[in-house]
């Protein structure tokens, strides 16, 4: 059996007396679209930082595409094909959308014209083609979220770690973003997304992991985890779980 694209084993990280991540393990196969959910402060973004190399774990290991990358710097992980987005989007505001996306393309494109051409192709994929010449600082929240996704996609990833890429969007904007993320995964890119928008989790994720107080408390399909009493207790609340089962939660 082939090794998973991403294998996390026993990861742990503490800050002073606070155990932010405790003995977390997961396997993500190649091309899978999965979600990581949990209440605020559960340790989700800390886990992303450990996996992507922005933080060094106190214990445990991270393997990507069969290689041990535990504690390896983010830029080296990006060259291997692992790229993450950030919840707080910070584009180069005075540069154009095209130039912002080209920054990601330069990871593998030394030639400026090639990087700009790559940026245009990526913009088409995420719905920003009509705004390529606009300064990034003039984009709406939804536009900035698409730009953050585009900059990551321009690095030619095998794995995208998406940190709340739908946060701050209204229901229509969320609905418009879902097929963009789905098509990225359909193209063979593995996607692991931190997400609070349960509509997205239910419609996109093939597998879901649930963190609470730094520990993995549940794992399974979206339907399975939303029925899990531990998840209901820790994260969703009984009323939300019932409405999810009825397809009424967005």
Secondary structure, DSSP 8 states (H G I E B T S, - for coil): ----SEEEEEEEEEETTEEEEEEEEEEE-TT-EEEEE--TTSSHHHHHHHHHTSS--SEEEEEETTEE-TT--HHHHHHHTEEE--SS----TTSBHHHHHHHHHTTT--SHHHHHHHHHHHHHHHT-GGGTTSBGGG--HHHHHHHHHHHHHTT--SEEEEESTTTT--HHHHHHHHHHHHHHHHTT-EEEEE---HHHHHHH-SEEEEEETTEEEEEE-HHHHHH-HHHIIIII-HHHHHHHHTT---
